[in-house]
């Protein structure tokens, strides 16, 4: 089967945004997983920043992966993808000018959409890992992203954290990003439908939610009615791959069965605890 052009996939993604449905995204991490997701009927896939860090570096999601490393993985996926791919571009790998470079590189990689978040990344000395940058700086980054875009079909979503902001501040940021021209708003930390309804009522652009399987947000018809078009329920496929690899190699070495979960294996082999200690000792980072 012929691979659709990058522009065709972007138009396909925009058509999904313009529909009246909410779509459950397939988490992909390499060319094979992208082909599997398409074959299983997923309308779109996403390359998560945390997954890319694990896949490329075996490192936790501490903003350690570079733009070039992330783009290389996105390019491998984009080369074979027959479904639109969303790239989790984190904070755009720096300031507004870095964001422009990020847009240029990921557009060439073939992604259909990407998210730029307003988190203060990488984590700063003595600050919380969930701290956000000032609103005017975040707006500037979205404006810069839009200015750098060549193919107008590429969708750029502004992402914010509704879990660390008041509802009023979440609305303020989302409205500012919408007015700046973002094609959609991506939010993490939405608690339930009551929380979502208060925010969605003020917005007119499509919404993307990162829910991590929150059972309070599993009614897709209701989500669709509130303007949610994309839901990311986490990255279970990659963690399942870690577990399967571990079990296969363990059995090959005839090592007794392990009760370690996929999450525990990820923590162990990404050396997460070491990174947390380093962040505490050298950066005074607060969880």
Secondary structure, DSSP 8 states (H G I E B T S, - for coil): -----HHHHHHHHHHHHTSS--EE-EE--SHHHHHHHHHTT-SEEEE-HHHHHHHHHS--SSS-S-HHHHHHHHHHHHHH-SSEEEEE-TT-SSSHHHHHHHHHHHHHHT-SEEEEE-B--S--TTSBTT-B--HHHHHHHHHHHHHH-SSTTSEEEEEEETTTS-HHHHHHHHHHHHHHT-SEEEEE---SHHHHHHHHTT--SEEEEE-TT-GGG--HHHHHHTTEEEEE---HHHHHHHHHHHHHHHHHTT-------HHHHHHHHTTHHHHHHHHHHHH--B-
